Amino acid sequence: MPLKRRNTNRISSMQKIGKGEPVDNDEFDTWMKSKQLLKPDDQLDLTEAELGEEIPKLLSTENRHLPRNLVVYDFREGAFLPVPPPENTITLLEFEGTSIHKDTDEAKEQISRKGTDDEAEGEGEGQEQEEEVQPPPEEEAPKKKLTNQFNFCERAALTIANPSRSVDTQTIPPPRSSYGASVLQWVIYDSYIEDYAQQQREKEREKEKKPGLQRRDEKSRKDEKAKQAEEFNKRYLQACQIIERMVNQNIYDEIAQDYRYWEDPSDEFREEEGTLLPLWKFSYERTKKMCVTDLCFNTLYYDLFAVCFGTLDFMKQNAEGAVCLFTIKNPSFPDYRIATESGAMCCDIHPKYPYLIAIGLYDGNVIVYNLQVGTKEGPVYISHGVNGKHAECVWEIKWGPDMQDGEINFFSVSADGKVFNWVLMQNKLAITTIITLFLELDQVSGPDGSTLRLKGSGTCMVFHPHNQEIFLVGTEEGYIFKCSTAYSSKYLMTYHAHYLPVHRMDYNKFNSNIFASCSGDWRVKIWEDMRPEPLFIFDLGSSVGDVKWAPYSSTVFAAVTTEGKVFVFDLNVNKYKAICTQAIVSKRKNKLTRLAFNQKLPFIIVGDDKGTTITLKLSPNLRIKTKMGKKAGVVDPQLLESQKLDRLLSLVRELPEGETVKETVSTVASN
């Protein structure tokens, strides 16, 4: 289309000013300037000939962006051959139709074929009709309209309307009878009275035959409804727990990834040190002001553990306590919650029946819960009466092996100086005194001349891993008594262990002759059975709340202190100090009280005095296992760990004559 160039530096038209009106020259100039078009400095000045020149622009269908003069090497010809240029037309849709035009050869052929078919049908008529009727003269057959000439209709869509049909049936008429009577008011009244009396007689007969049947039916229906509702609630609760775990795993996804895959790479550059990685924190809103008094892992579900909440400050006792069972699959809320009337000081989960949990309380009572039944129903067993419980706080509780009759039982130690054995009978707890902890001191004489034998206050207890008749009891006076369930008045061994109360003890998982103890006198000591002096002594600089041997190594153990620190020792690496000392909580606000190792996974849990349980993952240097030599062949890992500990202890046992074991003190300076 032709276009003309136009000069852009034209002045727009002005309005005429009426005659006779005074005009200010300054205002007029300002008005004229505002109406002028701005001219760029680089504007071209065109002549009249250039302005009148027509410039044509042509539109064509040729695509100039397509490549031209393309060649392809042909291996047969041995030369480059030109490639024809591609077409400008692009086919978007190609569909083969069935419609044909009537003027085409194919359509004419179909019309002629249709005419021959009609003639063949006419030949089937009678011969008489052919003789009488003479054929008309031959004329051109009219062109028939094709059904598919650009107005095609599918034949399958042309359905035939079925004609209506009438069907008659004949049946035998019902019998009839004629009846006539006079209906009066008293007749209607008598009929109602008779019907009511008949109903009453039938009800009395049912009651005489089956007394109380209706009540039983109603009761059974109510029971069935209650069972159905209970089953529905269980399924609904299980579904909600699964959804809650899924949501929490998404919320704590980063922690779960660290727990599963993260390993401290700095351990490669530190030969004798390790670290603890904090993971989840478990807490319950109702127990935030309570103290974690005990920790215990479930014996079947390795990710489930129980936490006891009470108090260790006897001047500020809470009116109630609790036991919560947490799982690492749901860090936000406990799976089971047990409320107690007094502070829960200790608990233990049965190794054979993981749904049974025994709890010791501050008031001296013991209770047993069955988690299969549920916690809302209350405990299945509870101690009763003044003589049926401890006189003071229950410090530790342990399940014992089943008795000869198959009865389940457990043991408890209390500050009243007694160790009780509790047997789970059919309807009650049977109590038996195993031993009374008397101190091996001279009797104290009273003012009336009578003598009194002093008792020891039990604080902790641990059973021998292989001989269930042997157990150790720690006291507030610092003694450790080796006792037997077969002797109630004699100690097998007395260890003058500590100067302050013994808080916890634990047997080595690979050598049952070795055990550790911790106390409020800041020390952790390693003992050998029937040896009066300790093998190792470690000073941690503050009161030690708990000590535990690792389940994967015979030389690794951990301890927690009231300064909020966790100590991890490996005697095979360093016999003088811890290979990991890490502050977990603030020493001014919180104190660590309890500790527990997971039996299968590489992490520990620690509890503080503010009701919080913290999960800590051990770095690779803290969980080194003994490796087998190439020439040793297949050796049991349990035997390897035992041999490693024996080699280490042989260095301590072989001492010069006249020397005793000196304290190997590793005092940790407070930072």
C-alpha positions as CSV (number, residue, x, y, z in Angstrom):
1,M,0.0,0.0,0.0
2,P,1.4,3.4,-0.8
3,L,2.4,5.7,2.0
4,K,3.5,9.3,2.1
5,R,6.0,10.9,4.3
6,R,4.8,13.8,6.3
7,N,6.8,16.6,8.0
8,T,6.3,16.4,11.8
9,N,7.4,20.0,12.5
10,R,4.1,21.6,11.7
11,I,2.3,24.0,14.1
12,S,-1.1,23.0,15.1
13,S,-4.1,25.2,14.1
14,M,-5.0,28.1,16.3
15,Q,-8.3,29.4,17.4
16,K,-9.3,32.7,16.1
17,I,-9.5,35.5,18.5
18,G,-12.7,37.6,18.4
19,K,-12.4,41.0,17.2
20,G,-12.6,43.9,19.4
21,E,-11.4,42.1,22.5
22,P,-8.1,43.3,24.1
23,V,-5.3,40.8,24.1
24,D,-2.2,40.7,26.3
25,N,0.9,40.1,24.2
26,D,2.6,38.1,27.0
27,E,-0.3,35.8,27.5
28,F,-0.7,35.4,23.7
29,D,3.0,34.4,23.3
30,T,2.7,31.9,26.2
31,W,-0.5,30.5,24.6
32,M,1.2,30.1,21.3
33,K,4.3,28.4,22.8
34,S,2.1,25.8,24.5
35,K,0.4,25.0,21.1
36,Q,3.6,24.5,19.2
37,L,5.0,21.0,18.5
38,L,8.4,20.2,19.9
39,K,11.0,19.5,17.2
40,P,13.9,17.2,18.0
41,D,17.4,18.5,17.3
42,D,18.1,15.6,14.9
43,Q,14.9,16.1,12.8
44,L,15.4,15.6,9.1
45,D,14.4,18.5,6.8
46,L,12.6,17.0,3.8
47,T,11.9,18.8,0.5
48,E,8.5,18.9,-1.1
49,A,9.5,16.3,-3.6
50,E,10.6,13.9,-0.9
51,L,7.4,14.5,1.0
52,G,5.3,13.7,-2.1
53,E,7.2,10.5,-2.9
54,E,5.1,7.3,-2.6
55,I,6.8,4.3,-0.9
56,P,5.1,1.0,-1.8
57,K,4.9,-1.9,0.7
58,L,3.9,-5.4,-0.7
59,L,2.6,-8.3,1.3
60,S,3.4,-11.9,0.0
61,T,2.9,-15.4,1.4
62,E,6.5,-16.3,0.9
63,N,8.3,-17.1,4.2
64,R,11.7,-15.4,3.9
65,H,12.9,-17.0,7.2
66,L,13.0,-20.4,5.7
67,P,16.6,-21.6,4.9
68,R,17.5,-21.8,1.2
69,N,20.1,-23.6,-0.8
70,L,20.4,-26.5,1.6
71,V,22.4,-29.6,0.6
72,V,22.7,-33.1,1.9
73,Y,25.5,-35.5,1.3
74,D,24.4,-38.6,-0.6
75,F,26.6,-41.6,0.1
76,R,25.3,-43.4,-3.1
77,E,26.1,-40.6,-5.4
78,G,29.2,-39.5,-3.5
79,A,28.2,-35.8,-3.7
80,F,26.2,-33.1,-2.1
81,L,22.6,-32.9,-3.4
82,P,20.4,-29.9,-3.1
83,V,17.4,-30.1,-0.7
84,P,14.1,-28.8,-2.1
85,P,12.8,-25.8,-0.2
86,P,10.1,-26.6,2.3
87,E,6.5,-25.6,1.5
88,N,5.0,-22.5,3.0
89,T,1.8,-24.4,3.8
90,I,1.4,-26.1,7.2
91,T,-1.2,-28.9,7.5
92,L,-2.9,-28.6,10.9
93,L,-5.6,-31.3,10.4
94,E,-6.2,-33.8,7.6
95,F,-9.3,-35.9,7.6
96,E,-10.6,-38.2,4.9
97,G,-14.4,-37.8,4.4
98,T,-17.0,-40.0,2.9
99,S,-19.0,-37.3,1.0
100,I,-18.8,-37.1,-2.8
101,H,-20.2,-34.6,-5.3
102,K,-23.0,-35.6,-7.6
103,D,-21.2,-34.5,-10.7
104,T,-18.2,-36.7,-10.2
105,D,-17.8,-40.0,-12.0
106,E,-17.9,-42.0,-8.8
107,A,-21.3,-40.5,-8.0
108,K,-22.7,-41.2,-11.5
109,E,-21.6,-44.8,-11.2
110,Q,-23.4,-45.2,-7.9
111,I,-26.6,-43.7,-9.4
112,S,-26.5,-46.1,-12.3
113,R,-25.8,-49.1,-9.9
114,K,-28.9,-48.0,-7.8
115,G,-31.1,-48.1,-10.9
116,T,-30.0,-51.6,-11.9
117,D,-30.8,-52.8,-8.4
118,D,-34.3,-51.5,-8.5
119,E,-34.9,-53.2,-11.9
120,A,-33.7,-56.5,-10.5
121,E,-36.3,-56.3,-7.7
122,G,-39.0,-55.6,-10.2
123,E,-38.3,-58.9,-12.0
124,G,-39.4,-61.0,-9.0
125,E,-43.1,-60.1,-9.5
126,G,-45.6,-62.4,-11.1
127,Q,-45.5,-63.3,-14.8
128,E,-49.2,-62.4,-15.3
129,Q,-48.5,-58.9,-14.3
130,E,-45.7,-58.7,-16.8
131,E,-47.9,-59.8,-19.7
132,E,-50.8,-57.5,-19.0
133,V,-48.8,-54.4,-18.3
134,Q,-46.7,-53.2,-21.2
135,P,-43.3,-51.6,-20.3
136,P,-43.3,-47.8,-20.8
137,P,-41.1,-46.4,-23.4
138,E,-37.5,-46.0,-22.5
139,E,-36.8,-42.6,-21.0
140,E,-33.9,-41.1,-19.1
141,A,-34.2,-42.1,-15.5
142,P,-34.4,-39.0,-13.2
143,K,-31.2,-38.3,-11.3
144,K,-31.6,-39.5,-7.7
145,K,-30.5,-37.3,-4.9
146,L,-27.6,-38.9,-3.0
147,T,-28.1,-39.1,0.8
148,N,-24.5,-38.2,1.3
149,Q,-24.2,-35.2,-0.9
150,F,-22.7,-32.8,1.7
151,N,-25.6,-33.5,4.0
152,F,-24.5,-36.9,5.3
153,C,-26.5,-38.4,8.1
154,E,-25.3,-41.6,10.0
155,R,-27.7,-44.5,9.3
156,A,-27.2,-45.8,12.8
157,A,-28.8,-42.7,14.2
158,L,-32.0,-43.2,12.2
159,T,-33.8,-45.5,14.7
160,I,-37.2,-47.0,14.0
161,A,-40.0,-46.2,16.5
162,N,-41.5,-49.5,17.5
163,P,-45.3,-49.7,17.2
164,S,-47.3,-50.0,20.3
165,R,-48.9,-53.4,21.0
166,S,-51.8,-54.4,23.3
167,V,-51.4,-57.6,25.3
168,D,-54.5,-59.1,27.0
169,T,-54.5,-61.6,29.9
170,Q,-57.3,-63.5,31.5
171,T,-57.4,-64.4,35.3
172,I,-59.7,-66.2,37.6
173,P,-61.9,-63.7,39.4
174,P,-61.5,-63.6,43.2
175,P,-64.2,-65.1,45.3
176,R,-66.9,-62.8,46.5
177,S,-69.4,-62.9,49.4
178,S,-72.2,-60.6,50.4
179,Y,-72.5,-59.4,54.1
180,G,-74.8,-57.0,55.7
181,A,-75.2,-55.9,59.3
182,S,-76.1,-52.9,61.4
183,V,-73.1,-51.1,63.0
184,L,-73.9,-49.5,66.3
185,Q,-71.7,-47.6,68.8
186,W,-71.7,-50.3,71.4
187,V,-70.6,-52.9,68.8
188,I,-67.5,-50.8,67.9
189,Y,-66.7,-50.4,71.6
190,D,-66.9,-54.1,72.4
191,S,-64.7,-55.0,69.4
192,Y,-61.9,-52.6,70.7
193,I,-62.2,-54.0,74.2
194,E,-61.8,-57.5,73.0
195,D,-58.8,-56.7,70.8
196,Y,-57.0,-54.9,73.7
197,A,-57.7,-57.9,76.0
198,Q,-56.3,-60.3,73.4
199,Q,-53.0,-58.2,73.2
200,Q,-52.6,-58.2,77.0
201,R,-53.1,-62.0,77.2
202,E,-50.3,-62.5,74.5
203,K,-47.9,-60.3,76.5
204,E,-48.5,-62.2,79.7
205,R,-47.8,-65.5,77.9
206,E,-44.5,-64.2,76.6
207,K,-43.5,-63.1,80.1
208,E,-44.4,-66.4,81.7
209,K,-42.4,-68.4,79.1
210,K,-39.2,-66.2,79.1
211,P,-38.9,-64.0,82.1
212,G,-36.5,-61.1,81.8
213,L,-36.1,-61.7,78.1
214,Q,-36.8,-58.1,77.2
215,R,-34.4,-56.7,79.7
216,R,-31.7,-59.0,78.4
217,D,-32.4,-58.1,74.8
218,E,-32.3,-54.4,75.7
219,K,-29.0,-54.9,77.6
220,S,-27.5,-56.9,74.8
221,R,-28.4,-54.3,72.3
222,K,-26.9,-51.6,74.4
223,D,-23.7,-53.7,74.8
224,E,-23.5,-54.2,71.1
225,K,-23.9,-50.5,70.4
226,A,-21.3,-49.7,73.0
227,K,-18.9,-52.3,71.4
228,Q,-19.5,-50.9,68.0
229,A,-18.9,-47.3,69.2
230,E,-15.7,-48.4,71.0
231,E,-14.4,-50.1,67.9
232,F,-15.2,-47.1,65.8
233,N,-13.5,-44.8,68.2
234,K,-10.4,-47.0,68.2
235,R,-10.2,-47.0,64.4
236,Y,-10.9,-43.2,64.3
237,L,-8.2,-42.6,66.9
238,Q,-5.7,-44.8,65.0
239,A,-6.4,-42.9,61.8
240,C,-6.0,-39.6,63.6
241,Q,-2.7,-40.7,65.1
242,I,-1.4,-41.8,61.7
243,I,-2.3,-38.4,60.2
244,E,-0.8,-36.6,63.2
245,R,2.5,-38.5,62.7
246,M,2.5,-37.7,59.0
247,V,2.0,-34.0,59.7
248,N,4.7,-34.0,62.4
249,Q,7.2,-35.8,60.1
250,N,6.7,-33.0,57.5
251,I,7.1,-30.3,60.2
252,Y,10.3,-31.9,61.6
253,D,11.6,-33.1,58.2
254,E,15.0,-31.4,58.6
255,I,15.6,-33.0,62.0
256,A,14.5,-36.4,60.7
257,Q,17.0,-36.0,57.8
258,D,19.8,-35.2,60.3
259,Y,18.8,-38.1,62.5
260,R,18.9,-40.5,59.7
261,Y,21.8,-39.4,57.5
262,W,23.9,-36.6,59.1
263,E,27.3,-37.6,60.4
264,D,29.7,-35.0,61.8
265,P,32.5,-34.7,59.1
266,S,34.8,-33.0,61.6
267,D,35.3,-36.4,63.4
268,E,37.8,-37.3,60.7
269,F,40.1,-34.6,61.9
270,R,39.7,-35.3,65.6
271,E,41.1,-38.6,66.6
272,E,39.9,-38.8,70.2
273,E,36.9,-36.5,70.4
274,G,33.3,-36.5,69.3
275,T,30.1,-34.4,69.4
276,L,26.4,-34.7,70.2
277,L,23.9,-33.4,67.8
278,P,20.6,-32.2,69.4
279,L,17.5,-33.5,67.6
280,W,14.0,-33.4,69.0
281,K,12.7,-32.0,72.3
282,F,9.8,-33.8,74.0
283,S,7.6,-32.0,76.4
284,Y,4.1,-32.1,77.7
285,E,2.2,-28.9,78.6
286,R,0.9,-30.3,82.0
287,T,4.4,-31.4,83.1
288,K,6.5,-28.4,82.3
289,K,7.0,-27.5,85.9
290,M,7.9,-31.1,86.9
291,C,11.2,-32.8,86.9
292,V,12.2,-35.8,84.8
293,T,12.7,-38.5,87.4
294,D,13.3,-41.6,85.2
295,L,13.6,-42.7,81.6
296,C,13.0,-46.1,80.2
297,F,12.9,-47.4,76.6
298,N,10.3,-49.9,75.4
299,T,11.7,-53.4,75.0
300,L,9.8,-54.1,71.7
301,Y,9.3,-50.8,70.0
302,Y,12.7,-49.2,70.0
303,D,11.4,-45.7,69.1
304,L,9.0,-45.6,72.1
305,F,10.2,-44.6,75.6
306,A,8.6,-43.7,78.9
307,V,9.3,-40.5,80.9
308,C,8.4,-40.1,84.6
309,F,7.5,-36.7,86.0
310,G,7.8,-35.8,89.6
311,T,10.2,-33.8,91.7
312,L,13.6,-34.3,93.4
313,D,13.2,-31.3,95.7
314,F,11.5,-32.7,98.8
315,M,10.7,-29.2,100.1
316,K,8.5,-28.4,97.0
317,Q,6.5,-31.5,96.3
318,N,3.8,-31.5,93.6
319,A,0.3,-32.7,94.4
320,E,0.3,-34.9,91.3
321,G,2.7,-36.6,88.8
322,A,2.6,-38.2,85.4
323,V,4.1,-40.8,83.2
324,C,4.2,-40.1,79.4
325,L,5.2,-42.4,76.6
326,F,6.7,-40.6,73.7
327,T,7.8,-41.8,70.2
328,I,10.2,-40.2,67.8
329,K,7.6,-40.5,65.1
330,N,5.5,-37.9,66.9
331,P,7.6,-35.4,68.9
332,S,4.8,-32.9,69.5
333,F,2.5,-35.0,71.8
334,P,2.8,-38.2,73.9
335,D,1.1,-41.3,72.7
336,Y,0.1,-42.4,76.2
337,R,-0.5,-40.2,79.2
338,I,-0.8,-41.6,82.8
339,A,-1.8,-39.2,85.6
340,T,-0.8,-40.2,89.1
341,E,-2.0,-38.9,92.5
342,S,1.6,-38.5,93.7
343,G,4.9,-37.8,92.0
344,A,6.1,-40.6,89.7
345,M,9.6,-41.3,90.7
346,C,10.5,-44.4,88.6
347,C,9.1,-46.8,86.1
348,D,10.0,-50.0,84.2
349,I,8.6,-51.7,81.1
350,H,8.3,-55.5,81.2
351,P,10.8,-57.1,78.8
352,K,8.5,-60.0,77.8
353,Y,5.2,-58.1,77.9
354,P,5.9,-54.6,76.5
355,Y,2.4,-53.4,77.3
356,L,2.9,-53.7,81.1
357,I,4.5,-50.8,82.9
358,A,5.2,-50.6,86.6
359,I,5.4,-47.2,88.3
360,G,6.7,-46.2,91.7
361,L,5.3,-43.1,93.4
362,Y,6.5,-40.6,95.9
363,D,4.0,-41.7,98.6
364,G,5.3,-45.3,98.6
365,N,2.6,-46.8,96.4
366,V,3.2,-48.9,93.3
367,I,0.8,-49.2,90.3
368,V,0.8,-51.3,87.2
369,Y,-0.8,-50.2,83.9
370,N,-1.8,-52.3,80.9
371,L,-1.5,-50.2,77.8
372,Q,-3.6,-52.6,75.8
373,V,-6.6,-51.9,78.0
374,G,-5.9,-48.2,78.0
375,T,-5.0,-45.5,80.5
376,K,-8.5,-44.1,80.9
377,E,-9.6,-47.3,82.7
378,G,-7.1,-46.7,85.4
379,P,-4.3,-49.1,86.7
380,V,-4.9,-52.8,86.6
381,Y,-3.0,-53.2,89.9
382,I,-2.4,-50.8,92.8
383,S,-1.1,-51.2,96.3
384,H,-3.5,-50.6,99.2
385,G,-3.2,-50.0,102.9
386,V,-0.5,-48.9,105.3
387,N,1.1,-52.3,105.4
388,G,0.7,-52.9,101.7
389,K,3.1,-50.3,100.5
390,H,6.4,-48.6,101.2
391,A,6.7,-46.1,104.1
392,E,8.6,-43.6,102.0
393,C,9.5,-42.7,98.4
394,V,10.0,-45.5,95.9
395,W,13.3,-44.7,94.2
396,E,13.6,-47.5,91.6
397,I,11.5,-50.4,90.3
398,K,12.5,-53.4,88.2
399,W,10.7,-56.3,86.7
400,G,11.9,-59.8,87.7
401,P,11.8,-63.1,85.9
402,D,8.5,-65.1,85.9
403,M,8.1,-67.4,88.9
404,Q,7.8,-71.1,88.7
405,D,4.0,-70.9,88.5
406,G,4.3,-68.4,85.6
407,E,3.3,-65.4,87.8
408,I,4.6,-62.0,86.9
409,N,6.4,-60.1,89.5
410,F,8.6,-57.0,90.1
411,F,10.9,-55.5,92.7
412,S,11.1,-52.1,94.3
413,V,13.5,-50.3,96.6
414,S,12.5,-47.4,98.8
415,A,14.0,-44.8,101.2
416,D,12.5,-46.8,104.1
417,G,15.3,-49.3,103.7
418,K,13.3,-52.2,102.3
419,V,13.3,-54.1,99.1
420,F,9.8,-55.6,98.2
421,N,8.8,-58.2,95.8
422,W,5.4,-57.7,94.2
423,V,3.5,-60.6,92.6
424,L,0.6,-59.9,90.2
425,M,-2.2,-62.2,91.5
426,Q,-5.6,-62.5,89.9
427,N,-7.2,-59.5,91.7
428,K,-4.5,-58.0,93.9
429,L,-0.8,-57.4,94.5
430,A,0.9,-59.8,96.9
431,I,3.8,-58.2,98.7
432,T,6.9,-59.9,100.2
433,T,9.9,-58.3,101.9
434,I,13.1,-59.5,100.2
435,I,15.6,-57.7,102.5
436,T,15.9,-54.8,105.0
437,L,18.9,-52.7,104.4
438,F,20.7,-52.5,107.8
439,L,24.0,-50.6,108.0
440,E,27.0,-52.6,109.1
441,L,27.6,-50.3,112.0
442,D,27.5,-50.6,115.8
443,Q,24.0,-50.6,117.3
444,V,22.9,-47.3,118.8
445,S,21.8,-47.4,122.5
446,G,18.7,-45.5,123.6
447,P,18.1,-43.6,126.8
448,D,16.1,-46.5,128.3
449,G,19.0,-49.0,127.6
450,S,17.5,-50.5,124.4
451,T,19.6,-50.8,121.3
452,L,18.7,-49.9,117.8
453,R,20.2,-51.1,114.5
454,L,20.4,-48.3,111.9
455,K,18.8,-48.8,108.6
456,G,20.1,-47.6,105.2
457,S,17.9,-45.6,102.8
458,G,17.8,-47.3,99.4
459,T,18.1,-45.0,96.4
460,C,18.7,-47.3,93.4
461,M,18.8,-50.9,92.4
462,V,20.0,-53.0,89.5
463,F,19.8,-56.8,88.8
464,H,22.6,-59.0,87.5
465,P,22.1,-59.5,83.7
466,H,22.7,-63.3,83.9
467,N,21.9,-64.3,87.4
468,Q,18.5,-62.8,88.3
469,E,18.9,-63.7,92.0
470,I,21.8,-61.3,92.4
471,F,21.1,-57.5,92.6
472,L,22.9,-54.4,93.8
473,V,21.3,-51.7,96.0
474,G,22.7,-48.2,96.5
475,T,21.9,-46.1,99.6
476,E,21.9,-42.5,100.7
477,E,24.9,-43.2,103.0
478,G,27.0,-44.0,99.9
479,Y,27.1,-47.8,100.4
480,I,26.5,-50.4,97.7
481,F,25.2,-53.7,98.9
482,K,25.4,-56.9,96.8
483,C,22.3,-58.9,97.8
484,S,20.5,-62.1,96.8
485,T,16.8,-63.0,96.8
486,A,17.7,-66.2,98.5
487,Y,19.2,-64.5,101.6
488,S,17.2,-61.9,103.4
489,S,19.6,-61.2,106.3
490,K,23.1,-61.2,104.8
491,Y,25.0,-59.2,102.2
492,L,27.2,-61.0,99.7
493,M,29.4,-57.9,99.4
494,T,29.5,-54.3,100.8
495,Y,31.2,-51.6,98.7
496,H,32.1,-48.3,100.5
497,A,31.5,-46.6,97.3
498,H,30.7,-42.9,97.8
499,Y,30.5,-40.1,100.3
500,L,27.0,-38.9,99.3
501,P,23.9,-40.7,98.0
502,V,24.3,-43.2,95.2
503,H,22.0,-42.0,92.4
504,R,22.3,-44.7,89.7
505,M,24.1,-47.9,88.9
506,D,24.4,-50.0,85.7
507,Y,26.0,-53.3,84.6
508,N,28.2,-53.5,81.6
509,K,26.4,-55.0,78.6
510,F,29.3,-57.3,77.6
511,N,30.9,-58.2,80.9
512,S,28.5,-58.8,83.8
513,N,31.4,-58.5,86.4
514,I,31.8,-54.8,85.6
515,F,29.4,-52.1,86.8
516,A,29.4,-48.3,87.1
517,S,28.0,-46.1,89.8
518,C,27.5,-42.3,90.2
519,S,26.8,-40.1,93.2
520,G,26.2,-36.6,94.4
521,D,29.9,-36.5,95.4
522,W,30.7,-35.6,91.7
523,R,32.3,-38.9,91.0
524,V,31.7,-41.8,88.6
525,K,33.3,-45.1,89.6
526,I,33.9,-48.3,87.6
527,W,33.8,-51.5,89.8
528,E,34.6,-55.1,89.4
529,D,32.5,-57.8,91.1
530,M,33.9,-58.8,94.6
531,R,36.7,-56.2,94.4
532,P,36.5,-53.7,97.2
533,E,38.4,-50.9,95.4
534,P,37.2,-49.2,92.2
535,L,39.0,-49.7,88.9
536,F,38.5,-46.2,87.6
537,I,37.4,-42.9,89.3
538,F,36.3,-39.9,87.3
539,D,35.5,-36.5,88.9
540,L,33.0,-34.6,86.8
541,G,32.9,-31.3,88.8
542,S,29.3,-31.4,89.9
543,S,26.6,-33.8,91.1
544,V,26.1,-36.8,88.7
545,G,22.5,-37.7,88.2
546,D,22.8,-40.8,86.0
547,V,25.3,-43.1,84.4
548,K,24.7,-45.8,81.7
549,W,26.9,-48.2,79.7
550,A,26.5,-48.1,75.9
551,P,24.8,-51.2,74.3
552,Y,27.2,-51.2,71.3
553,S,30.6,-51.0,73.0
554,S,32.1,-52.5,76.1
555,T,34.2,-49.5,76.9
556,V,31.8,-46.6,76.3
557,F,29.5,-45.1,79.0
558,A,27.8,-41.7,79.5
559,A,26.8,-39.6,82.4
560,V,24.9,-36.4,83.1
561,T,25.4,-33.7,85.7
562,T,23.5,-30.9,87.4
563,E,25.5,-28.3,85.5
564,G,23.6,-29.3,82.3
565,K,26.5,-31.3,80.7
566,V,26.7,-34.7,79.1
567,F,29.9,-36.7,79.4
568,V,30.8,-39.6,77.1
569,F,33.8,-41.8,78.0
570,D,35.6,-44.4,75.9
571,L,38.1,-46.2,78.1
572,N,39.7,-47.8,75.1
573,V,40.5,-44.3,73.7
574,N,41.2,-42.3,76.8
575,K,41.3,-43.7,80.4
576,Y,41.7,-40.3,82.0
577,K,39.1,-37.9,80.6
578,A,35.9,-37.9,78.6
579,I,36.1,-37.9,74.8
580,C,33.0,-35.7,74.7
581,T,31.9,-33.0,77.1
582,Q,28.9,-31.0,75.9
583,A,26.6,-28.5,77.6
584,I,23.0,-29.3,76.6
585,V,21.0,-26.9,78.8
586,S,21.9,-23.7,80.7
587,K,23.5,-24.6,84.0
588,R,21.9,-21.6,85.7
589,K,18.3,-22.5,84.8
590,N,18.2,-26.2,84.1
591,K,19.8,-29.4,85.5
592,L,20.1,-32.7,83.8
593,T,18.7,-35.6,85.9
594,R,18.4,-38.8,83.9
595,L,20.0,-40.5,80.8
596,A,19.2,-43.6,78.6
597,F,20.8,-45.2,75.6
598,N,18.7,-46.5,72.7
599,Q,19.3,-50.2,72.2
600,K,19.3,-50.1,68.3
601,L,19.7,-46.5,67.1
602,P,22.7,-44.3,67.7
603,F,21.2,-41.7,70.0
604,I,20.6,-41.1,73.7
605,I,17.9,-39.2,75.6
606,V,18.4,-36.9,78.6
607,G,15.9,-35.4,80.9
608,D,16.1,-32.1,82.9
609,D,14.3,-30.6,85.9
610,K,11.9,-28.6,83.7
611,G,10.0,-31.5,82.2
612,T,11.9,-31.6,78.9
613,T,13.5,-34.6,77.3
614,I,16.2,-34.0,74.6
615,T,17.3,-36.4,71.9
616,L,21.1,-36.4,71.1
617,K,22.7,-38.2,68.2
618,L,26.2,-39.6,68.8
619,S,28.9,-38.7,66.2
620,P,30.9,-41.5,64.6
621,N,33.8,-41.1,67.1
622,L,31.5,-41.8,70.0
623,R,30.2,-45.1,68.6
624,I,33.3,-46.9,67.3
625,K,33.0,-50.7,67.3
626,T,35.7,-53.2,67.4
627,K,36.8,-54.3,64.0
628,M,37.9,-57.9,63.2
629,G,41.3,-58.5,61.8
630,K,41.7,-59.8,58.2
631,K,43.3,-63.1,59.5
632,A,40.9,-63.6,62.4
633,G,38.1,-65.0,60.3
634,V,34.5,-64.8,61.5
635,V,34.4,-63.9,65.2
636,D,31.4,-63.1,67.3
637,P,31.1,-59.3,67.9
638,Q,30.1,-59.9,71.5
639,L,33.3,-61.9,72.1
640,L,35.4,-59.1,70.5
641,E,33.9,-56.5,72.8
642,S,34.5,-58.7,75.8
643,Q,38.1,-59.3,74.9
644,K,38.7,-55.6,74.3
645,L,37.4,-54.8,77.9
646,D,39.5,-57.7,79.4
647,R,42.7,-56.3,77.8
648,L,41.9,-52.9,79.2
649,L,41.2,-54.2,82.7
650,S,44.3,-56.3,82.7
651,L,46.4,-53.1,82.7
652,V,44.6,-51.9,85.8
653,R,44.6,-55.2,87.7
654,E,48.4,-55.7,87.4
655,L,49.6,-53.3,90.1
656,P,52.8,-53.4,92.1
657,E,52.5,-54.9,95.6
658,G,51.7,-52.4,98.3
659,E,50.0,-49.9,96.0
660,T,46.3,-49.2,95.7
661,V,44.3,-47.9,92.9
662,K,44.8,-44.1,92.7
663,E,42.0,-41.8,91.7
664,T,42.2,-41.0,88.0
665,V,40.7,-37.6,88.3
666,S,39.6,-35.6,85.3
667,T,38.2,-32.5,86.9
668,V,36.4,-30.4,84.3
669,A,37.0,-26.8,84.8
670,S,33.8,-24.7,84.5
671,N,33.8,-22.6,81.5
